[in-house]
Amino acid sequence: MGGMMGRRRAPGASGVQLGEANARAAILEGAAKVFARVGVRSASVADILAEAGVSRRTYYRFYANKEEALVALYRVGTDELLAACRRAVAKEVDPLRQVEQCIEAHLRNASVRGRLMFVLGGEAQRRESLLHARRMQVHAELVALFVGAAGALGYGRSDALLYRTLVLALEGVTRIVLEEGDEGRKVSDANIDRARKVMTRLASAALAGDAEGVTRRPARKAAR
């Protein structure tokens, strides 16, 4: 149940298209397992082929090397995070709640895919990595999303640096939790809860409280 053979064909999709989608999914699933198990540098295309159960010919129809599969896999994960944050912005009418829901989506991913997130996240932090540019793009899109949403809700122009700081803090706190959980292999619910509480505290201080010398929180404009 829930396997590829049980999937319904999308309207207008041909059998060839469906086969390609399944092949890509199998390759990326295999790549995820290999990267999580041995890391990026030790992984090989042969490892991915064995894990995915596809032929070398099929693999090279989609990816020229292991690096292309790595980039595609990271893209899938970051697309999922952005989609979750966009849903939060569409659903919530308070900037703090929007950020909290995005935090929850990220931590949920860390709980389920801890080891893979540790490996790919560490790789993306390296400036020379093929993943680094995508990481920076995701940061920029998240900041623009939250700044735009606050403005649309009547909170005026928010300082983008405030939101970028929260994004970097979430990335850093999650990294600590993964490191403490045997580099993502054994991430406990207790540590995920700790991360949630820490990030909620930081977000609350940033978006729901003012203090002298501190960047002011977004303030809703008075109705005219």
Residue pairs with C-beta under 8 A, 6 or more apart in sequence:
4 22
4 25
4 26
7 18
7 22
9 15
9 18
10 18
13 21
20 62
23 54
23 58
23 61
23 62
24 62
24 72
26 52
26 53
26 54
27 48
27 52
27 54
27 58
27 59
27 62
27 63
27 69
28 69
28 72
28 73
28 76
29 52
30 48
30 49
30 50
30 51
30 52
30 53
30 54
31 43
31 48
31 51
31 52
31 66
31 69
31 70
31 73
32 73
32 113
32 116
33 51
34 43
34 47
34 48
34 51
35 43
35 70
35 73
35 116
35 119
35 120
36 113
36 115
36 116
36 119
36 184
37 115
38 47
39 119
40 70
40 119
40 120
40 123
43 66
44 66
45 56
45 59
45 65
45 66
48 59
48 66
48 69
49 55
49 56
49 59
52 59
62 68
63 69
63 72
67 130
70 120
70 123
70 130
70 131
71 130
71 131
71 134
73 120
74 120
74 123
74 124
74 131
74 134
75 134
77 109
77 113
77 116
77 117
77 120
78 134
78 135
78 138
80 109
81 102
81 105
81 106
81 109
81 138
82 138
82 141
82 142
82 145
84 101
84 102
84 105
85 98
85 101
85 102
85 105
85 142
85 145
86 145
87 101
88 97
88 98
88 101
88 102
88 105
89 98
89 145
89 146
89 149
91 101
92 98
92 101
93 153
94 153
95 146
95 149
95 150
95 153
95 155
95 158
95 207
95 218
96 203
96 204
96 207
96 208
98 146
98 149
99 146
99 163
99 166
99 203
99 207
100 200
100 203
102 142
103 170
103 196
103 199
103 200
103 203
104 196
106 170
106 174
107 174
107 192
107 195
107 196
107 199
109 117
110 117
110 174
110 177
110 178
110 184
110 187
110 192
110 195
111 187
111 189
111 192
114 178
114 181
114 184
114 185
114 186
114 187
115 183
115 184
115 185
116 184
117 174
117 178
117 184
118 175
118 178
118 179
118 183
118 184
119 184
120 131
121 171
121 174
121 175
121 178
122 175
123 129
123 131
124 131
124 132
124 134
124 135
125 132
125 135
126 132
139 164
139 167
139 168
142 163
142 167
143 160
143 163
143 164
143 167
144 160
146 158
146 163
147 157
147 158
147 160
147 163
150 156
150 158
150 218
151 157
151 158
153 220
154 220
154 221
155 218
155 219
155 220
155 221
156 218
156 219
156 220
156 221
158 218
159 215
161 215
162 206
162 207
162 215
165 206
166 199
166 202
166 203
166 206
169 199
169 202
170 199
173 195
173 198
173 199
174 195
176 195
177 187
177 191
177 192
177 194
177 195
178 184
178 187
180 191
181 187
181 188
181 191
206 215
206 217
207 217
207 218
208 217
209 217
210 216
210 217
